[in-house]
Amino acid sequence: MNQYYINQKKRRESNGPTAAVIRYNEQQGGTPTVVAQGSGQVAQKIINIAKKNHVHLQEDPTLLSNLLDIDLGDSIPPQLYAAIAEILVLLEEVDKRY
């Protein structure tokens, strides 16, 4: 059995950026859902659109890796609720300040 050790930083440099987008609507009472994801040019386009529309971005490689494993339109699994909740609280605080 061959074992491979992947340097994540070098992988990102060679493959380009990766991105995932989640949507959460508190009024609808649902769970956060993955609505877009991609790598390379697709990810760069997602990032550019987010910046253009003043959408806050969160960089968390571990969370991103987990989000990329989720199919589009699927809800975030309960194991990720704590991480997503922290991000939502952070974004709410940022919105209040600006």
Contact map, one row per residue, 1 for C-alpha under 8 A:
11100000000000000000000000000000000000000000000000000000000000000000000000000000000000000000000000
11110000000000000000000000000000000000000000000000000000000000000000000000000000000000000000000000
11111000000000000000000000000000000000000000000000000000000000000000000000000000000000000000000000
01111100000000000000000000000000000000000000000000000000000000000000000000000000000000000000000000
00111110000000000000000000000000000000000000000000000000000000000000000000000000000000000000000000
00011111001000000000000000000000000000000000000000000000000000000000000000000000000000000000000000
00001111111000000000000000000000000000000000000000000000000000000000000000000000000000000000000000
00000111111100000000000000000000000000000000000000000000000000000000000000000000000000000000000000
00000011111110000000000000000000000000000000000000000000000000000000000000000000000000000000000000
00000011111111000000000000000000000000000000000000000000000000000000000000000000000000000000000000
00000111111111110000000000000000000000000000000000000000000000000000000000000000000000000000000000
00000001111111111100000000000000000000000000000000000000000000000000000000000000000000000000000000
00000000111111111000000000000000000000000000000000000000000000000000000000000000000000000000000000
00000000011111110000000000000000000000000000000000000000000000000000000000000000000000000000000000
00000000001111111000000000000000000000110000000000000000000000000000000000000000000000000000000000
00000000001111111100000000000000000000111000000000000000000000000000000000000000000000000000000000
00000000000110111110000000000000000000111011000000000000000000000000000000000000000000000000000000
00000000000100011111000000000000000011110011000000000000000000010000000000000000000000000000000000
00000000000000001111100000000000000011100011011000000000000000010001000000000000000000000000000000
00000000000000000111110000000000011111000010000000000000000000010011000000000000000000000000000000
00000000000000000011111000000000011110000000000000000000000000000000000000000000000000000000000000
00000000000000000001111100000001111100000000000000000000000000000000000000000000000000000000000000
00000000000000000000111110000001111000000000000000000000000000000000000000000000000000000000000000
00000000000000000000011111000111100000000000000000000000000000000000000000000000000000000000000000
00000000000000000000001111111111000000000000000000000000000000000000000000000000000000000000000000
00000000000000000000000111111100000000000000000000000000000000000000000000000000000000000000000000
00000000000000000000000011111000000000000000000000000000000000000000000000000000000000000000000000
00000000000000000000000011111100000000000000000000000000000000000000000000000000000000000000000000
00000000000000000000000011111110000000000000000000000000000000000000000000000000000000000000000000
00000000000000000000000111011111000000000000000000000000000000000000000000000000000000000000000000
00000000000000000000000110001111100000000000000000000000000000000000000000110000000000000000000000
00000000000000000000011110000111110000000000000000000000000000000000000000110000000000000000000000
00000000000000000000011100000011111000000000000000000000000000000000000111110000000000000000000000
00000000000000000001111000000001111110000000000000000000000000000010011111110000000000000000000000
00000000000000000001111000000000111110000000000000000000000000000000000110000000000000000000000000
00000000000000000001110000000000011111000000000000000000000000000000000100000000000000000000000000
00000000000000000111100000000000011111100110010000000000000000000001000100000000000000000000000000
00000000000000000111000000000000000111110110000000000000000000000001000000000000000000000000000000
00000000000000111110000000000000000011111111000000000000000000000000000000000000000000000000000000
00000000000000111100000000000000000001111111000000000000000000000000000000000000000000000000000000
00000000000000011000000000000000000000111111100000000000000000000000000000000000000000000000000000
00000000000000000000000000000000000011111111110000000000000000000000000000000000000000000000000000
00000000000000001111000000000000000011111111111000000000000000000000000000000000000000000000000000
00000000000000001110000000000000000000111111111100000000000000000000000000000000000000000000000000
00000000000000000000000000000000000000001111111110000000000000000000000000000000000000000000000000
00000000000000000010000000000000000010000111111111000000000000000000000000000000000000000000000000
00000000000000000010000000000000000000000011111111100000000000000000000000000000000000000000000000
00000000000000000000000000000000000000000001111111110000000000000000000000000000000000000000000000
00000000000000000000000000000000000000000000111111111000000000000000000000000000000000000000000000
00000000000000000000000000000000000000000000011111111111100000000000000000000000000000000000000000
00000000000000000000000000000000000000000000001111111111000000000000000000000000000000000000000000
00000000000000000000000000000000000000000000000111111110000000000000000000000000000000000000000000
00000000000000000000000000000000000000000000000011111110000000000000000000000000000000000000000000
00000000000000000000000000000000000000000000000001111111000000000000000000000000000000000000000000
00000000000000000000000000000000000000000000000001111111100000000000000000000000000000000000000000
00000000000000000000000000000000000000000000000001100111110000000000000000000000000000000010000000
00000000000000000000000000000000000000000000000001000011111000000000000000000000000000000000000000
00000000000000000000000000000000000000000000000000000001111100000000000000000000000000100000000000
00000000000000000000000000000000000000000000000000000000111110010000000000000000000000000000000000
00000000000000000000000000000000000000000000000000000000011111110000000000000000000000000000000000
00000000000000000000000000000000000000000000000000000000001111111000000000000000000000000000000000
00000000000000000000000000000000000000000000000000000000000111111100000000000000000000000000000000
00000000000000000000000000000000000000000000000000000000000111111110000000000001001000000000000000
00000000000000000111000000000000000000000000000000000000001111111111000000000000000000000000000000
00000000000000000000000000000000000000000000000000000000000011111111100000000000000000000000000000
00000000000000000000000000000000000000000000000000000000000001111111110000000000000000000000000000
00000000000000000001000000000000010000000000000000000000000000111111110000010000000000000000000000
00000000000000000011000000000000000011000000000000000000000000011111111000000000000000000000000000
00000000000000000000000000000000000000000000000000000000000000001111111000000000000000000000000000
00000000000000000000000000000000010000000000000000000000000000000111111101010000000000000000000000
00000000000000000000000000000000010000000000000000000000000000000001111111000000000000000000000000
00000000000000000000000000000000111110000000000000000000000000000000011111000000000000000000000000
00000000000000000000000000000000111000000000000000000000000000000000001111100000000000000000000000
00000000000000000000000000000000110000000000000000000000000000000000011111110000000000000000000000
00000000000000000000000000000011110000000000000000000000000000000000000011111000000000000000000000
00000000000000000000000000000011110000000000000000000000000000000010010001111101100000000000000000
00000000000000000000000000000000000000000000000000000000000000000000000000111111100000000000000000
00000000000000000000000000000000000000000000000000000000000000000000000000011111100000000000000000
00000000000000000000000000000000000000000000000000000000000000000000000000001111110000000000000000
00000000000000000000000000000000000000000000000000000000000000100000000000011111111100000000000000
00000000000000000000000000000000000000000000000000000000000000000000000000011111111110000000000000
00000000000000000000000000000000000000000000000000000000000000000000000000000011111111000000000000
00000000000000000000000000000000000000000000000000000000000000100000000000000001111111100000000000
00000000000000000000000000000000000000000000000000000000000000000000000000000001111111110000000000
00000000000000000000000000000000000000000000000000000000000000000000000000000000111111111000000000
00000000000000000000000000000000000000000000000000000000000000000000000000000000011111111100000000
00000000000000000000000000000000000000000000000000000000010000000000000000000000001111111110000000
00000000000000000000000000000000000000000000000000000000000000000000000000000000000111111111000000
00000000000000000000000000000000000000000000000000000000000000000000000000000000000011111111100000
00000000000000000000000000000000000000000000000000000000000000000000000000000000000001111111110000
00000000000000000000000000000000000000000000000000000001000000000000000000000000000000111111111000
00000000000000000000000000000000000000000000000000000000000000000000000000000000000000011111111100
00000000000000000000000000000000000000000000000000000000000000000000000000000000000000001111111110
00000000000000000000000000000000000000000000000000000000000000000000000000000000000000000111111111
00000000000000000000000000000000000000000000000000000000000000000000000000000000000000000011111111
00000000000000000000000000000000000000000000000000000000000000000000000000000000000000000001111111
00000000000000000000000000000000000000000000000000000000000000000000000000000000000000000000111111
00000000000000000000000000000000000000000000000000000000000000000000000000000000000000000000011111
